[in-house]
Amino acid sequence: MEWSDRAIILNVRAHGEASAIVELLTPKYGRHTGLVRGATAKRMRGLLQPGNVVQAHWRARLSEHLGIYTIEAIESRAPALFDDALALSGLGAACAMASLTLPEREAHQGIFDAFDMLVAQMSEIDVWPALYVRWEVGILRELGFGLALDRCAATGSGENLSHVSPRSGQAVSAGAAAPYLDKLLILPGFLQILPTPLQEGDVKAGLALTGYFLERRILWPVNKVIPEARARMIERLGSAGRL
């Protein structure tokens, strides 16, 4: 068994004295793990960094085996972020969430493409926090738990949408939401069907919205919780005034 694909590194764990277990996100084979021999060599240490884009060749005797990776560099994105703690926190959160939520060896081209775009924009602080929220919305959609943000659950109208029902994941208009504001989640304008420019508080509201449904629909049913890396990202975004 073998395959080759473009991939983005999600996670690297030391294995023995000179090898590593490397987790990749690929468009054709999804989240996929394999063994890289010689991972402690100087060239490989620089290559095996989360966020880097590589060409991966995987081979194993049987499809269910861990298998061996041969990896070559395509684009080294990680080094450009080493001096940017905020960007590194975003990259760490994205990699942790991909590793935690995506089924192993199940292709999701849309998630890969959005993740690729997100990582490529990690040096742009005015861009990536909102992209990150949109990527988490995409995870929910790709895994069958998409939010219905185009029509009000109560009236059927597509106008003046302001909140989301925590029970149904459907949008609620401002008028219908008024009596239940303490029970509803805020729908930021940039996530609406006709998005509005990003406003102060929008990223915070978006992260609260996606976090709520990721926990309850994807993680809690399999006894998982939101990773610490995501909480650290939110803390750093807040300290930088970017929520």
C-alpha positions as a LaTeX table, in Angstrom:
\begin{tabular}{lrrr}
\hline
Residue & $x$ (\AA) & $y$ (\AA) & $z$ (\AA) \\
\hline
Met1 & 0.00 & 0.00 & 0.00 \\
Glu2 & 1.28 & 3.45 & $-0.86$ \\
Trp3 & 0.21 & 6.92 & $-1.89$ \\
Ser4 & 1.60 & 10.43 & $-2.45$ \\
Asp5 & $-0.12$ & 13.73 & $-1.71$ \\
Arg6 & 0.45 & 17.35 & $-0.83$ \\
Ala7 & 0.11 & 17.80 & 2.93 \\
Ile8 & 0.32 & 20.24 & 5.84 \\
Ile9 & 2.05 & 19.16 & 9.03 \\
Leu10 & $-0.25$ & 19.14 & 12.07 \\
Asn11 & 1.78 & 17.49 & 14.79 \\
Val12 & 5.16 & 15.85 & 15.38 \\
Arg13 & 5.91 & 13.49 & 18.28 \\
Ala14 & 9.32 & 12.02 & 19.02 \\
His15 & 9.53 & 8.24 & 18.61 \\
Gly16 & 12.65 & 6.49 & 19.82 \\
Glu17 & 16.04 & 8.14 & 19.42 \\
Ala18 & 15.86 & 9.32 & 15.81 \\
Ser19 & 12.31 & 8.94 & 14.51 \\
Ala20 & 9.02 & 10.80 & 14.86 \\
Ile21 & 5.32 & 10.12 & 14.50 \\
Val22 & 4.09 & 12.80 & 12.10 \\
Glu23 & 0.44 & 13.73 & 11.66 \\
Leu24 & $-0.48$ & 15.35 & 8.35 \\
Leu25 & $-3.59$ & 16.87 & 6.81 \\
Thr26 & $-3.96$ & 15.92 & 3.15 \\
Pro27 & $-6.67$ & 16.67 & 0.57 \\
Lys28 & $-7.03$ & 13.08 & $-0.67$ \\
Tyr29 & $-6.38$ & 11.04 & 2.49 \\
Gly30 & $-7.51$ & 13.36 & 5.26 \\
Arg31 & $-5.80$ & 13.45 & 8.62 \\
His32 & $-3.14$ & 10.77 & 8.37 \\
Thr33 & $-0.30$ & 9.63 & 10.64 \\
Gly34 & 2.95 & 7.87 & 9.79 \\
Leu35 & 6.52 & 7.29 & 10.95 \\
Val36 & 9.39 & 9.46 & 9.72 \\
Arg37 & 12.84 & 7.97 & 10.15 \\
Gly38 & 15.80 & 10.28 & 10.70 \\
Ala39 & 13.54 & 13.00 & 12.06 \\
Thr40 & 16.26 & 14.35 & 14.38 \\
Ala41 & 18.61 & 15.21 & 11.51 \\
Lys42 & 19.18 & 18.96 & 11.14 \\
Arg43 & 17.42 & 19.25 & 7.78 \\
Met44 & 14.42 & 17.25 & 8.98 \\
Arg45 & 14.04 & 19.22 & 12.22 \\
Gly46 & 13.50 & 22.39 & 10.21 \\
Leu47 & 11.12 & 20.64 & 7.84 \\
Leu48 & 9.00 & 18.86 & 10.44 \\
Gln49 & 7.28 & 21.95 & 11.86 \\
Pro50 & 3.50 & 22.42 & 12.16 \\
Gly51 & 2.18 & 24.55 & 9.33 \\
Asn52 & 4.83 & 23.59 & 6.78 \\
Val53 & 3.57 & 22.34 & 3.42 \\
Val54 & 5.21 & 19.12 & 2.20 \\
Gln55 & 4.97 & 16.41 & $-0.40$ \\
Ala56 & 4.37 & 13.17 & 1.49 \\
His57 & 4.82 & 9.63 & 0.24 \\
Trp58 & 3.34 & 6.96 & 2.51 \\
Arg59 & 3.85 & 3.24 & 2.28 \\
Ala60 & 2.90 & 0.24 & 4.42 \\
Arg61 & 2.39 & $-3.47$ & 3.95 \\
Leu62 & $-1.28$ & $-3.21$ & 4.96 \\
Ser63 & $-3.58$ & $-0.20$ & 4.86 \\
Glu64 & $-4.30$ & $-0.37$ & 8.60 \\
His65 & $-0.59$ & $-0.18$ & 9.53 \\
Leu66 & 1.07 & 3.02 & 10.76 \\
Gly67 & 3.32 & 3.09 & 7.72 \\
Ile68 & 6.43 & 5.05 & 6.79 \\
Tyr69 & 6.52 & 8.60 & 5.45 \\
Thr70 & 9.06 & 10.05 & 3.04 \\
Ile71 & 8.65 & 13.83 & 3.17 \\
Glu72 & 9.98 & 16.61 & 0.95 \\
Ala73 & 9.56 & 20.35 & 1.43 \\
Ile74 & 7.14 & 22.38 & $-0.69$ \\
Glu75 & 6.71 & 25.56 & 1.38 \\
Ser76 & 8.22 & 26.38 & 4.79 \\
Arg77 & 5.62 & 28.58 & 6.46 \\
Ala78 & 6.54 & 27.99 & 10.10 \\
Pro79 & 9.84 & 29.96 & 10.21 \\
Ala80 & 8.11 & 33.21 & 9.25 \\
Leu81 & 5.95 & 32.92 & 12.38 \\
Phe82 & 8.64 & 32.09 & 14.95 \\
Asp83 & 8.81 & 35.68 & 16.21 \\
Asp84 & 5.03 & 36.21 & 16.18 \\
Ala85 & 3.56 & 34.72 & 19.36 \\
Leu86 & 0.01 & 35.65 & 18.37 \\
Ala87 & 0.28 & 33.95 & 14.98 \\
Leu88 & 1.89 & 30.90 & 16.56 \\
Ser89 & $-1.03$ & 30.64 & 18.99 \\
Gly90 & $-3.45$ & 30.70 & 16.05 \\
Leu91 & $-1.47$ & 28.07 & 14.18 \\
Gly92 & $-1.29$ & 25.91 & 17.30 \\
Ala93 & $-5.05$ & 26.19 & 17.85 \\
Ala94 & $-5.85$ & 25.35 & 14.23 \\
Cys95 & $-3.55$ & 22.31 & 14.22 \\
Ala96 & $-4.93$ & 21.09 & 17.56 \\
Met97 & $-8.54$ & 21.48 & 16.43 \\
Ala98 & $-7.87$ & 19.68 & 13.13 \\
Ser99 & $-6.18$ & 16.84 & 14.98 \\
Leu100 & $-8.98$ & 16.59 & 17.53 \\
Thr101 & $-12.08$ & 16.94 & 15.36 \\
Leu102 & $-11.29$ & 15.39 & 11.98 \\
Pro103 & $-11.77$ & 11.64 & 11.52 \\
Glu104 & $-8.55$ & 9.83 & 10.70 \\
Arg105 & $-8.00$ & 8.86 & 7.05 \\
Glu106 & $-11.23$ & 10.49 & 5.87 \\
Ala107 & $-10.82$ & 13.03 & 3.08 \\
His108 & $-12.40$ & 16.47 & 3.43 \\
Gln109 & $-11.13$ & 18.57 & 0.54 \\
Gly110 & $-13.02$ & 21.67 & 1.68 \\
Ile111 & $-11.51$ & 21.58 & 5.16 \\
Phe112 & $-8.03$ & 21.08 & 3.72 \\
Asp113 & $-8.40$ & 23.99 & 1.30 \\
Ala114 & $-9.68$ & 26.31 & 4.05 \\
Phe115 & $-6.93$ & 25.17 & 6.42 \\
Asp116 & $-4.32$ & 25.77 & 3.72 \\
Met117 & $-5.65$ & 29.31 & 3.21 \\
Leu118 & $-5.78$ & 29.97 & 6.95 \\
Val119 & $-2.18$ & 28.90 & 7.55 \\
Ala120 & $-1.01$ & 30.93 & 4.57 \\
Gln121 & $-2.56$ & 34.07 & 6.12 \\
Met122 & $-1.22$ & 33.60 & 9.65 \\
Ser123 & 1.16 & 36.55 & 9.34 \\
Glu124 & $-1.80$ & 38.89 & 8.65 \\
Ile125 & $-3.36$ & 39.73 & 12.01 \\
Asp126 & $-6.15$ & 41.75 & 10.38 \\
Val127 & $-7.20$ & 38.68 & 8.42 \\
Trp128 & $-6.59$ & 35.36 & 10.12 \\
Pro129 & $-8.77$ & 35.56 & 13.30 \\
Ala130 & $-11.97$ & 35.88 & 11.21 \\
Leu131 & $-10.68$ & 33.21 & 8.79 \\
Tyr132 & $-10.12$ & 30.93 & 11.76 \\
Val133 & $-13.75$ & 31.32 & 12.85 \\
Arg134 & $-14.95$ & 30.60 & 9.31 \\
Trp135 & $-12.75$ & 27.51 & 9.22 \\
Glu136 & $-14.40$ & 26.17 & 12.37 \\
Val137 & $-17.81$ & 26.84 & 10.83 \\
Gly138 & $-16.57$ & 24.77 & 7.90 \\
Ile139 & $-15.59$ & 21.88 & 10.18 \\
Leu140 & $-19.14$ & 21.76 & 11.54 \\
Arg141 & $-20.57$ & 21.80 & 8.01 \\
Glu142 & $-18.19$ & 19.17 & 6.59 \\
Leu143 & $-18.85$ & 16.80 & 9.48 \\
Gly144 & $-22.61$ & 17.05 & 9.06 \\
Phe145 & $-23.42$ & 19.61 & 11.77 \\
Gly146 & $-23.70$ & 22.75 & 9.67 \\
Leu147 & $-25.28$ & 25.86 & 11.16 \\
Ala148 & $-28.35$ & 27.26 & 9.39 \\
Leu149 & $-27.48$ & 30.95 & 9.29 \\
Asp150 & $-29.58$ & 32.11 & 6.32 \\
Arg151 & $-33.12$ & 32.20 & 7.77 \\
Cys152 & $-34.75$ & 32.96 & 11.10 \\
Ala153 & $-35.88$ & 29.82 & 12.90 \\
Ala154 & $-38.98$ & 31.61 & 14.19 \\
Thr155 & $-40.15$ & 33.72 & 11.24 \\
Gly156 & $-38.41$ & 32.27 & 8.17 \\
Ser157 & $-37.13$ & 35.72 & 7.27 \\
Gly158 & $-33.56$ & 36.27 & 6.08 \\
Glu159 & $-33.41$ & 39.85 & 7.38 \\
Asn160 & $-32.03$ & 41.33 & 10.63 \\
Leu161 & $-30.48$ & 38.07 & 11.77 \\
Ser162 & $-28.67$ & 38.63 & 15.06 \\
His163 & $-28.50$ & 35.41 & 17.09 \\
Val164 & $-28.34$ & 31.63 & 16.85 \\
Ser165 & $-30.42$ & 29.09 & 18.74 \\
Pro166 & $-28.16$ & 26.85 & 20.86 \\
Arg167 & $-30.64$ & 24.00 & 20.43 \\
Ser168 & $-31.10$ & 23.97 & 16.67 \\
Gly169 & $-28.10$ & 25.88 & 15.33 \\
Gln170 & $-30.49$ & 28.09 & 13.36 \\
Ala171 & $-30.32$ & 31.84 & 13.04 \\
Val172 & $-32.83$ & 34.07 & 14.86 \\
Ser173 & $-33.84$ & 37.58 & 13.84 \\
Ala174 & $-33.42$ & 40.52 & 16.21 \\
Gly175 & $-37.15$ & 40.83 & 16.79 \\
Ala176 & $-37.70$ & 37.16 & 17.57 \\
Ala177 & $-34.54$ & 37.05 & 19.72 \\
Ala178 & $-35.44$ & 39.99 & 21.95 \\
Pro179 & $-37.28$ & 38.03 & 24.68 \\
Tyr180 & $-34.57$ & 35.33 & 24.83 \\
Leu181 & $-31.27$ & 37.18 & 24.61 \\
Asp182 & $-29.84$ & 35.44 & 27.67 \\
Lys183 & $-30.44$ & 32.04 & 26.07 \\
Leu184 & $-29.14$ & 32.71 & 22.55 \\
Leu185 & $-25.71$ & 32.92 & 20.95 \\
Ile186 & $-24.66$ & 36.08 & 19.10 \\
Leu187 & $-24.38$ & 35.81 & 15.31 \\
Pro188 & $-21.60$ & 38.18 & 14.19 \\
Gly189 & $-22.21$ & 40.07 & 10.99 \\
Phe190 & $-19.23$ & 38.61 & 9.13 \\
Leu191 & $-20.80$ & 35.11 & 9.32 \\
Gln192 & $-24.11$ & 36.14 & 7.82 \\
Ile193 & $-25.16$ & 35.30 & 4.26 \\
Leu194 & $-24.62$ & 38.95 & 3.33 \\
Pro195 & $-21.58$ & 39.61 & 5.52 \\
Thr196 & $-20.88$ & 42.98 & 7.07 \\
Pro197 & $-17.41$ & 44.43 & 7.80 \\
Leu198 & $-15.72$ & 43.04 & 10.88 \\
Gln199 & $-16.65$ & 44.90 & 14.06 \\
Glu200 & $-15.20$ & 44.93 & 17.56 \\
Gly201 & $-16.43$ & 41.85 & 19.41 \\
Asp202 & $-17.21$ & 39.88 & 16.25 \\
Val203 & $-14.29$ & 37.45 & 16.54 \\
Lys204 & $-15.12$ & 36.81 & 20.22 \\
Ala205 & $-18.76$ & 36.13 & 19.33 \\
Gly206 & $-17.76$ & 33.90 & 16.43 \\
Leu207 & $-15.39$ & 31.83 & 18.58 \\
Ala208 & $-18.07$ & 31.45 & 21.26 \\
Leu209 & $-20.55$ & 30.31 & 18.62 \\
Thr210 & $-18.32$ & 27.73 & 16.95 \\
Gly211 & $-16.86$ & 26.56 & 20.25 \\
Tyr212 & $-20.33$ & 25.88 & 21.64 \\
Phe213 & $-21.36$ & 23.63 & 18.75 \\
Leu214 & $-17.96$ & 21.97 & 18.31 \\
Glu215 & $-18.08$ & 20.92 & 21.94 \\
Arg216 & $-21.63$ & 19.67 & 22.00 \\
Arg217 & $-21.96$ & 18.14 & 18.55 \\
Ile218 & $-18.48$ & 16.75 & 17.85 \\
Leu219 & $-16.30$ & 16.55 & 20.97 \\
Trp220 & $-18.46$ & 15.75 & 23.98 \\
Pro221 & $-20.16$ & 12.74 & 22.33 \\
Val222 & $-16.74$ & 11.06 & 22.08 \\
Asn223 & $-15.48$ & 12.25 & 25.48 \\
Lys224 & $-13.20$ & 14.98 & 24.16 \\
Val225 & $-12.90$ & 18.63 & 25.14 \\
Ile226 & $-11.74$ & 21.84 & 23.46 \\
Pro227 & $-7.89$ & 21.80 & 23.47 \\
Glu228 & $-5.87$ & 24.17 & 25.61 \\
Ala229 & $-4.23$ & 25.56 & 22.48 \\
Arg230 & $-7.54$ & 27.14 & 21.46 \\
Ala231 & $-8.00$ & 28.72 & 24.88 \\
Arg232 & $-4.46$ & 30.16 & 24.70 \\
Met233 & $-5.20$ & 31.64 & 21.30 \\
Ile234 & $-8.34$ & 33.34 & 22.61 \\
Glu235 & $-6.45$ & 34.69 & 25.63 \\
Arg236 & $-3.72$ & 36.15 & 23.42 \\
Leu237 & $-6.20$ & 37.62 & 20.97 \\
Gly238 & $-7.95$ & 39.27 & 23.90 \\
Ser239 & $-4.69$ & 40.67 & 25.30 \\
Ala240 & $-3.85$ & 42.09 & 21.87 \\
Gly241 & $-7.28$ & 43.72 & 21.51 \\
Arg242 & $-8.18$ & 41.49 & 18.56 \\
Leu243 & $-11.42$ & 39.97 & 19.81 \\
\hline
\end{tabular}
